[in-house]
Amino acid sequence: MAQSDRRDFVLVTAEGSVLSLARELKMKVADTRSFMADVDRNTLPTAAEAKAQQGVRREAAQPPPPPFEMQRPPVEDLAPVPDTRSEIPPPEEETPAAAILSPAVAQALAEREKADAAKLAAWHAAELRQIAYLKLDDEPKMEGLARQHKAERDRLKREQRAVASGMEGYIEALQNRLNPGRGAEKLAARKKEWRQMYFRQAHEKADMEMLLAQNRAEELDALQERHAQQRRDQQAGFERERQRYAADAACAARLLEQIEEDRRAAEQARQQGRGPDGPPSRTK
């Protein structure tokens, strides 16, 4: 768990992906804040620091290489091994995949990778367009808040009218004639009550708009992070496929070289009058 500038709490996976805690818990931002109220954000690392810590853990989890003594072969294995043509020696040094693959294979792989990348990009664009529709989902919430505010204003208006038209209003009018200052104070109190209501409703509306905008921003940020991870995974898959094709091409090339060498050896033996099992036997 870590802290973020744009979100209160985030989760950093072992692979280094940053996820929204509210999205993973499937909770609203306000509910997530209440749920995490006992956690001090200042005690948590930032997202960048958490990524670095996860990287250190990944490196520590990898098994250490064997010591140098274990890598050396035993003494009995140092004896020269007879050359057998059935064994294909591995290449002395790794050759880049682009240098091994034929132009036709490399072009076919490039075209397929381009098509797969275009499909993933189209899918990402469709998901991003869906985020834009979240604003349409916010409209009913704002309309419900507006209806609630209107109901509060109507209720206060009815209460004040009931006071003015009832016995209390008659007594208040009589008191205003006897003491005009007292009536002015009550009028000012009613106006103050209206101002306080308008002020509170304006703040509630602004808070609701900010909360909905923050939810949309978190959804968009989490989606973009997931898209970036999917693109990285796709590129890694492309590289593994190229390496596999390159290894197959290198193996095929070595097989062809061995077959050609065997053919030349058989042709040389035939020209020297020897069979595959040695010189012909002499007849008496």
Sequence and secondary structure as in RCSB ss.txt:
>XXXX:A:sequence
MAQSDRRDFVLVTAEGSVLSLARELKMKVADTRSFMADVDRNTLPTAAEAKAQQGVRREAAQPPPPPFEMQRPPV
EDLAPVPDTRSEIPPPEEETPAAAILSPAVAQALAEREKADAAKLAAWHAAELRQIAYLKLDDEPKMEGLARQHK
AERDRLKREQRAVASGMEGYIEALQNRLNPGRGAEKLAARKKEWRQMYFRQAHEKADMEMLLAQNRAEELDALQE
RHAQQRRDQQAGFERERQRYAADAACAARLLEQIEEDRRAAEQARQQGRGPDGPPSRTK
>XXXX:A:secstr
 BB SSSS EEE TTS EEEHHHHHT  HHHHHHHTTTS GGGS BHHHHHHHHHHHHHHHS     HHHHS  G
GGGS     TTS    SS   HHHHS HHHHHHHHHHHHHHHHHHHHHHHHHHHHHHTHHHHHHHHHHHHHHHHH
HHHHHHHHHHHHHHHSHHHHHHHHHHHH HHHHHHHHHHHHHHHHHHHHHHHHHHHHHHHHHHHHHHHHHHHHHH
HHHHHHHHHHHHHHHHHHHHHHHHHHHHHHHHHHHHHHHHHHHHHHTT BTTBS     
